[in-house]
Amino acid sequence: MKRFLAIAGGVLALLALLVVSGTFYVLDESQQAVVIQFGRPVGEPITEAGLHLKVPFIQEVRRFDKRLLIWDGDPNQIPTKGREFIWVDATARWRIAEPRKFLESVSTEAGAQSRLDDILDSVVRDFVSGHPLIELVRSSTWQAPPAEVLEQAVKEREEELKAKITMGREEITRAILAEARKTMPQYGIELVDVRIKRLNYVESVRAKVYERMISERKRIAAEFRAEGEGRSAEILGEMERELKKIRSGAYRRAQEIRGKADAEATRIYGRAYGQDPEFYAFSRTLESYRAGSNGNATVILTTASDFYRYLKQATERRR
C-alpha cells in the first residue's frame, strides 16, 4: 500500500510539474510571442518581457524577434534609363510589427525574407530602370571647380558632369522605401530603411569603361607631353639666342681689342722705323724668319733676295 501511494505520489508530482511547465513561459526583452490553440492564434500578441501564462497541452507559444532584422538582396543586373547595364546590390532593415498578422501571412522569418526578395527586388528594378545612371550615383548637382581645373576635364564627359540632378540617389532610395512600404502592413512587417549598397557596371561594360578611361588618360598625358616639349623648345631657343648674343658681344670686343693692339703695334713700328729704318727692316726680317721657320717647310730663295741677305751675311761671317 505504501509502495502504491509512493508511486501515485510520484506520478502526481510529475503531472504537476508538466502542468506547471506547460502553463508558464518566459519572454526576454528581444522577443514577442503569439499563443496558438489548435493551430490558430488566440488572444493578443504578447510583447512584454517577463513570465506569462497559457493553457497547458492545448496551447503553444510562437516566439518572434522584436529587434531590427536585416534583408540583404542578391546583386541584380538591371538596365538604367540610358540602357547601361549595372549590378545593383540593395539592403534593408525591417522588424515584425504585428506578430499575429506576420504568423498568418508568412509564418517564419525565412518566409518573410522570401517575400521581401520579391517585393524589394521588383521596386528597386523599377526605380533603377526609370532613372539615368547619374541620378543613381549622385545626390546633388555637381559644383563646378575653378576654371583651371575645369579645363582639364574630359570634354566628352563635361556635359554629363554638369547635368542637373532632379532626384539623386538619396531621394531615389527614399522613394523606393515609400513604395515598398505600401505592401508591408498586410504581412505584419514594418520596413524601416532601404539602401543601395553598391552600384557597378557589368563586366562587359566595365571593360569598355576602363578602356575609355585609359584612352582619356593617355590623351591628357599626350597633351601634357606636347606642352612640355613646346616649352622645352622655347627655352632652348631662348638659350641659343642668348648664347649667340654673348658670343657676338665677345667677338666684337675681341676684335676691338685686337684692332687697338694692331694699331698700337703699327704705331710702335712706325716710330721705330722713323728712328732707325735699317734696324726696323732687320727686326721685321727676323720676324719673317720666325714665322716661316717650320721643320717641314721648304723655302726657295735667290741669293739676291732681301729676305736671304741676313742669312748670307751670317754665313760669310762664320767663314
C-alpha positions as CSV (number, residue, x, y, z in Angstrom):
1,M,0.0,0.0,0.0
2,K,2.8,2.4,0.9
3,R,4.5,1.5,-2.3
4,F,1.4,2.2,-4.3
5,L,1.0,5.5,-2.6
6,A,4.6,6.4,-3.3
7,I,4.2,5.6,-7.0
8,A,0.9,7.5,-7.2
9,G,2.5,10.5,-5.4
10,G,5.4,10.4,-7.9
11,V,3.1,10.3,-10.9
12,L,1.0,13.2,-9.5
13,A,4.2,15.2,-8.8
14,L,5.3,14.5,-12.4
15,L,1.9,15.6,-13.8
16,A,2.0,18.7,-11.6
17,L,5.5,19.5,-12.9
18,L,4.3,19.0,-16.5
19,V,1.3,21.2,-15.9
20,V,3.4,23.9,-14.3
21,S,6.0,23.8,-17.1
22,G,3.2,23.9,-19.7
23,T,1.4,26.8,-18.0
24,F,4.3,29.3,-17.6
25,Y,6.6,30.6,-20.2
26,V,9.2,33.5,-20.2
27,L,9.9,36.1,-22.8
28,D,13.1,38.2,-22.8
29,E,13.4,41.8,-24.0
30,S,14.2,40.9,-27.6
31,Q,11.2,38.6,-28.0
32,Q,7.4,38.8,-28.6
33,A,5.0,35.9,-28.9
34,V,1.7,34.7,-30.3
35,V,-0.3,31.9,-28.4
36,I,-1.7,29.2,-30.7
37,Q,-4.5,27.0,-29.9
38,F,-5.5,24.1,-32.2
39,G,-3.3,25.7,-34.9
40,R,-5.0,29.1,-34.7
41,P,-3.7,32.3,-33.0
42,V,-5.7,33.3,-29.9
43,G,-5.7,36.5,-28.0
44,E,-3.5,39.5,-28.5
45,P,0.3,39.1,-29.2
46,I,2.5,39.2,-26.1
47,T,5.1,42.0,-26.4
48,E,6.1,42.5,-22.8
49,A,9.1,40.6,-21.3
50,G,8.6,38.5,-18.2
51,L,6.6,35.5,-17.0
52,H,3.3,34.7,-18.8
53,L,0.6,32.0,-18.7
54,K,-1.0,29.7,-21.2
55,V,-3.3,26.7,-21.1
56,P,-1.1,23.6,-20.9
57,F,-1.1,20.9,-23.5
58,I,-3.6,22.7,-25.9
59,Q,-1.8,25.9,-26.4
60,E,1.7,26.6,-27.7
61,V,3.8,29.7,-27.9
62,R,5.4,31.0,-31.1
63,R,8.2,33.5,-30.4
64,F,9.3,36.2,-32.8
65,D,12.2,38.7,-32.7
66,K,11.4,42.3,-31.7
67,R,14.8,43.7,-32.9
68,L,15.7,45.1,-36.3
69,L,16.3,42.4,-38.9
70,I,18.4,42.6,-42.0
71,W,17.5,41.9,-45.5
72,D,20.3,41.5,-48.0
73,G,19.2,41.0,-51.6
74,D,21.3,39.3,-54.2
75,P,23.0,41.6,-56.7
76,N,20.8,42.0,-59.8
77,Q,21.8,43.1,-63.3
78,I,19.5,46.0,-64.2
79,P,19.5,48.4,-67.2
80,T,19.3,52.1,-66.4
81,K,17.1,54.6,-68.3
82,G,20.1,55.1,-70.6
83,R,20.3,51.4,-71.3
84,E,23.5,51.0,-69.3
85,F,23.6,47.6,-67.6
86,I,24.7,47.7,-64.0
87,W,24.9,45.5,-60.9
88,V,22.7,46.8,-58.1
89,D,23.1,45.4,-54.6
90,A,20.5,46.6,-52.1
91,T,19.9,46.1,-48.4
92,A,17.0,46.9,-46.0
93,R,16.2,46.9,-42.3
94,W,12.8,45.7,-41.1
95,R,11.0,44.5,-38.0
96,I,8.0,42.4,-37.1
97,A,5.4,45.0,-36.2
98,E,2.3,42.8,-35.9
99,P,3.2,39.2,-34.8
100,R,-0.2,37.7,-35.4
101,K,-0.6,39.0,-38.9
102,F,3.0,38.0,-39.6
103,L,2.3,34.5,-38.4
104,E,-0.8,34.2,-40.5
105,S,0.8,35.6,-43.7
106,V,4.4,34.4,-43.9
107,S,4.7,32.3,-40.7
108,T,8.5,32.5,-40.3
109,E,11.4,34.9,-40.8
110,A,12.6,32.7,-43.8
111,G,9.1,33.2,-45.3
112,A,9.4,37.0,-44.7
113,Q,12.8,37.1,-46.3
114,S,11.5,35.4,-49.4
115,R,8.6,37.8,-49.6
116,L,10.9,40.8,-49.2
117,D,13.0,39.4,-52.0
118,D,10.0,39.6,-54.3
119,I,8.8,43.0,-53.3
120,L,12.1,44.9,-52.9
121,D,13.8,43.4,-55.9
122,S,10.8,44.5,-58.0
123,V,10.7,48.0,-56.6
124,V,14.4,48.5,-56.9
125,R,14.4,47.3,-60.5
126,D,11.5,49.7,-61.4
127,F,13.3,52.7,-60.0
128,V,16.7,51.9,-61.3
129,S,15.4,51.3,-64.8
130,G,13.4,54.6,-64.7
131,H,16.4,56.9,-63.9
132,P,19.7,57.7,-65.6
133,L,22.9,56.4,-64.1
134,I,24.0,59.9,-63.0
135,E,20.9,60.1,-60.8
136,L,21.7,56.8,-59.1
137,V,25.3,57.7,-58.2
138,R,25.0,61.3,-57.2
139,S,22.7,63.1,-54.7
140,S,23.2,66.7,-55.8
141,T,24.2,68.8,-58.8
142,W,27.9,68.9,-59.4
143,Q,29.6,72.1,-58.0
144,A,32.0,73.2,-60.8
145,P,35.6,73.6,-59.7
146,P,37.8,76.6,-60.6
147,A,38.2,77.3,-64.4
148,E,41.8,76.0,-64.5
149,V,40.7,72.6,-63.1
150,L,37.6,72.5,-65.4
151,E,39.9,73.0,-68.4
152,Q,41.4,69.6,-67.7
153,A,38.0,67.8,-67.5
154,V,37.4,65.3,-70.3
155,K,35.5,67.2,-72.9
156,E,33.1,64.3,-73.8
157,R,32.2,63.9,-70.1
158,E,31.8,67.6,-69.3
159,E,28.1,67.7,-70.3
160,E,27.4,64.8,-68.0
161,L,29.3,66.3,-65.2
162,K,27.3,69.5,-65.4
163,A,24.0,67.6,-65.6
164,K,21.3,68.9,-63.2
165,I,20.2,66.3,-60.7
166,T,16.4,66.2,-60.3
167,M,16.2,63.5,-57.6
168,G,19.5,62.0,-56.8
169,R,20.5,58.8,-55.0
170,E,19.1,59.7,-51.6
171,E,15.8,60.8,-52.9
172,I,15.5,57.6,-55.0
173,T,16.2,55.4,-52.1
174,R,13.5,57.3,-50.1
175,A,11.1,56.7,-52.9
176,I,12.0,53.0,-53.0
177,L,11.3,52.8,-49.3
178,A,8.0,54.6,-49.6
179,E,6.8,52.4,-52.5
180,A,7.9,49.1,-50.8
181,R,6.2,50.1,-47.5
182,K,2.8,50.1,-49.2
183,T,2.6,46.3,-49.3
184,M,4.3,45.6,-45.9
185,P,1.3,46.1,-43.5
186,Q,-0.5,43.0,-44.9
187,Y,2.4,40.9,-43.7
188,G,2.7,42.5,-40.3
189,I,6.1,43.9,-41.3
190,E,7.5,47.4,-40.8
191,L,10.1,48.4,-43.4
192,V,12.5,50.7,-41.6
193,D,15.1,51.6,-44.2
194,V,16.3,50.7,-47.7
195,R,19.8,51.4,-49.0
196,I,21.6,50.7,-52.3
197,K,24.9,49.3,-51.1
198,R,26.8,49.1,-54.3
199,L,26.4,50.0,-58.0
200,N,28.8,48.8,-60.6
201,Y,28.9,48.2,-64.3
202,V,28.5,44.7,-65.6
203,E,31.8,43.0,-66.8
204,S,31.4,43.8,-70.5
205,V,30.5,47.4,-69.9
206,R,33.2,47.8,-67.2
207,A,35.9,46.7,-69.6
208,K,34.8,49.4,-72.1
209,V,34.7,52.0,-69.4
210,Y,38.3,51.1,-68.3
211,E,39.4,51.3,-72.0
212,R,37.8,54.7,-72.3
213,M,39.4,55.9,-69.1
214,I,42.8,54.6,-70.2
215,S,42.5,56.4,-73.6
216,E,41.4,59.6,-71.9
217,R,44.4,59.5,-69.5
218,K,46.7,58.8,-72.5
219,R,45.2,61.7,-74.4
220,I,45.7,64.0,-71.4
221,A,49.2,62.7,-70.9
222,A,50.0,63.4,-74.6
223,E,48.7,66.9,-74.2
224,F,51.0,67.5,-71.2
225,R,53.9,66.0,-73.1
226,A,53.3,68.2,-76.2
227,E,53.0,71.2,-73.9
228,G,56.2,70.3,-72.2
229,E,58.1,69.7,-75.4
230,G,56.9,73.0,-76.8
231,R,58.1,74.8,-73.6
232,S,61.4,72.9,-73.8
233,A,61.9,74.0,-77.4
234,E,61.0,77.6,-76.4
235,I,63.6,77.6,-73.6
236,L,66.3,76.0,-75.8
237,G,65.6,78.7,-78.4
238,E,65.9,81.5,-75.9
239,M,69.1,79.9,-74.6
240,E,70.6,79.7,-78.1
241,R,69.7,83.3,-78.8
242,E,71.3,84.4,-75.6
243,L,74.5,82.4,-76.3
244,K,74.7,83.9,-79.8
245,K,74.3,87.3,-78.3
246,I,77.0,86.6,-75.8
247,R,79.3,85.2,-78.5
248,S,78.7,88.1,-80.7
249,G,79.5,90.6,-78.0
250,A,82.6,88.7,-77.0
251,Y,83.8,88.5,-80.7
252,R,83.1,92.2,-81.2
253,R,85.0,93.0,-78.0
254,A,87.9,90.8,-79.0
255,Q,88.1,92.4,-82.5
256,E,88.1,95.8,-80.9
257,I,90.9,94.8,-78.6
258,R,92.8,93.2,-81.5
259,G,92.3,96.3,-83.6
260,K,93.6,98.6,-80.8
261,A,96.6,96.2,-80.4
262,D,97.4,96.2,-84.1
263,A,97.1,100.0,-84.2
264,E,99.4,100.3,-81.2
265,A,101.8,97.9,-82.8
266,T,101.7,99.8,-86.1
267,R,102.3,103.0,-84.2
268,I,105.3,101.5,-82.4
269,Y,106.7,100.0,-85.6
270,G,106.3,103.4,-87.3
271,R,108.1,105.2,-84.6
272,A,110.9,102.6,-84.6
273,Y,111.2,102.9,-88.4
274,G,111.4,106.6,-88.1
275,Q,114.2,106.4,-85.6
276,D,116.3,103.6,-87.3
277,P,115.0,102.3,-90.6
278,E,117.7,99.7,-91.0
279,F,117.1,98.2,-87.6
280,Y,113.4,98.2,-88.3
281,A,114.0,96.3,-91.6
282,F,116.2,93.9,-89.7
283,S,113.6,93.3,-87.0
284,R,110.8,92.7,-89.5
285,T,113.0,90.2,-91.4
286,L,113.7,88.3,-88.2
287,E,110.0,88.1,-87.5
288,S,109.6,86.8,-91.0
289,Y,112.2,84.1,-90.4
290,R,110.4,83.1,-87.2
291,A,107.1,82.9,-88.9
292,G,108.5,80.9,-91.7
293,S,110.6,78.5,-89.7
294,N,108.9,75.1,-89.8
295,G,110.7,71.8,-89.8
296,N,108.5,70.6,-92.6
297,A,108.6,73.8,-94.7
298,T,110.9,74.3,-97.8
299,V,111.7,77.8,-98.9
300,I,113.4,78.6,-102.3
301,L,115.2,81.9,-102.4
302,T,117.6,83.6,-104.8
303,T,120.9,84.9,-103.4
304,A,119.9,88.4,-104.4
305,S,116.7,88.3,-102.3
306,D,116.5,90.8,-99.4
307,F,114.9,88.0,-97.4
308,Y,118.1,86.0,-97.9
309,R,120.5,88.9,-97.3
310,Y,120.9,88.5,-93.5
311,L,121.3,84.7,-93.8
312,K,124.0,85.2,-96.3
313,Q,125.9,87.7,-94.1
314,A,125.7,85.4,-91.2
315,T,127.2,82.6,-93.3
316,E,130.0,84.8,-94.6
317,R,131.0,85.9,-91.1
318,R,131.3,82.2,-90.0
319,R,133.7,81.6,-92.8
